[in-house]
Every structure is written in structure tokens, then in C-alpha cells.
Amino acid sequence: MPKITHVNERKWEPSGYDSKASKVSLFDARYNRKGRTLLSRVLPGASLSPQRSDAHWDIYILDGDLTVNGIKCLSGAHILCYPEEEISWSSEKGCECLVFIRTTHEWMKS
């Protein structure tokens, strides 16, 4: 039987990497190296300095804007980030994204 929940009934949690971002964890299997699925909310003016991750990140922008490595992406954009790739991002007006993270999520400073 599938598990059906409503995101608006779940608690938004602070992001571990930026005080202007929050998340709702939809699926978390990082401890057995299968990844995570998150709904992510980025507030206007938020930014992340260059970072590296050991995971593949699939990001689908549901609403708003996200500038990734200098390229502005809007609603409907799909962003694929590869392991060890340096990534920086910012949002002018804020955004909501659906994020799929494959393998464990461990940020490493550039």
C-alpha cells in the first residue's frame, strides 16, 4: 500500500547549510546509501558559497528562481549536480524545489 501524506501537514525544518533555507524530508535512506528526497524552500536573498558533495543532486524548481554557478534557473528548470562538482547557488526572489539526493549527503568545503 503506498504511503500518502500532505506536505502542508508536515513540519518545515531548518536547513543544515543555510539559515535562509528550510526543508521537508519526504524520504530519507541516507544511512543505507540510497539517498534522500526533500522539498526545499529557499528564502529571498539566500546564497551558498562554493561547496562539494559526494552525492548526485537532482533539483527541480517548482516555483521561483535559483542561480546555480552563475546561471539563473526559473520554475520548470531541472539541475543535475554530479559528485565532487563545485556548486554555489543564490536566489533573488526565493524558490521551492524538489530535491533528490543519491547516496549519502556529506558537504565538503572547497
C-alpha positions in Angstrom: 0.0 0.0 0.0 1.5 3.4 -0.9 2.1 6.0 1.8 0.1 9.1 1.0 0.7 12.3 3.1 0.1 16.0 2.6 3.2 18.2 2.6 1.3 21.1 4.2 0.8 18.8 7.3 4.5 18.2 7.7 6.9 20.4 9.6 9.4 22.6 7.7 12.9 22.1 9.4 15.9 24.5 9.2 18.4 23.5 6.6 21.7 22.4 7.9 23.7 24.5 5.4 21.9 27.9 5.2 19.9 29.8 7.7 17.7 31.2 4.8 16.7 27.7 3.7 14.3 25.1 5.1 13.2 21.6 4.1 10.6 18.9 4.4 12.2 15.5 4.3 10.0 13.2 2.2 12.2 10.1 2.1 15.4 9.5 4.0 17.5 6.4 3.3 21.0 8.0 3.5 22.1 5.6 6.2 21.9 2.7 3.8 23.4 4.8 0.9 20.1 5.1 -1.1 19.7 8.8 -0.8 17.1 11.4 0.2 14.1 13.2 -1.2 13.4 16.8 0.0 11.1 19.6 -0.6 13.3 22.6 -0.2 12.4 26.3 0.4 15.0 29.0 -0.2 14.2 32.5 1.1 14.9 35.6 -1.0 18.5 36.7 -0.8 19.8 33.3 0.3 23.1 32.1 -1.1 25.6 29.3 -0.6 29.3 29.7 -1.2 31.0 27.1 -3.4 30.7 23.6 -1.9 31.3 20.0 -3.0 29.2 16.9 -2.2 29.8 13.2 -2.6 26.2 12.8 -4.0 24.3 13.2 -7.2 21.7 16.0 -6.8 18.6 16.3 -9.0 16.9 19.6 -8.4 13.6 20.5 -10.0 12.5 24.1 -9.4 8.8 24.2 -8.7 8.5 28.0 -8.1 10.8 31.0 -8.1 14.4 31.4 -9.1 17.7 29.7 -8.3 21.0 30.8 -9.7 23.5 27.9 -9.9 27.1 28.6 -10.7 26.1 31.9 -12.2 23.2 30.5 -14.4 19.8 31.8 -13.4 17.2 29.0 -13.5 13.4 29.5 -13.2 10.3 27.4 -12.5 10.4 24.2 -14.5 14.2 24.0 -14.7 16.0 20.7 -13.9 19.5 20.9 -12.4 21.8 17.9 -12.2 24.9 18.2 -10.0 27.5 15.4 -10.0 29.6 14.1 -7.1 32.7 16.3 -6.4 31.4 19.1 -8.6 31.8 22.5 -7.1 28.4 24.2 -6.6 27.3 27.6 -5.5 23.8 29.0 -5.6 21.7 32.0 -4.7 18.1 33.1 -5.0 16.9 36.6 -5.7 13.2 36.2 -5.0 13.3 32.8 -3.3 12.2 29.4 -4.6 10.7 26.0 -3.8 12.5 22.9 -5.2 12.0 19.2 -5.2 15.4 17.7 -4.5 16.6 14.1 -5.0 19.9 13.2 -3.4 21.5 9.9 -4.4 24.0 8.4 -1.9 24.9 9.9 1.4 24.9 13.7 1.7 28.2 14.9 3.1 29.3 18.5 2.2 32.9 19.2 1.9 34.5 22.7 1.8 36.1 23.6 -1.4 
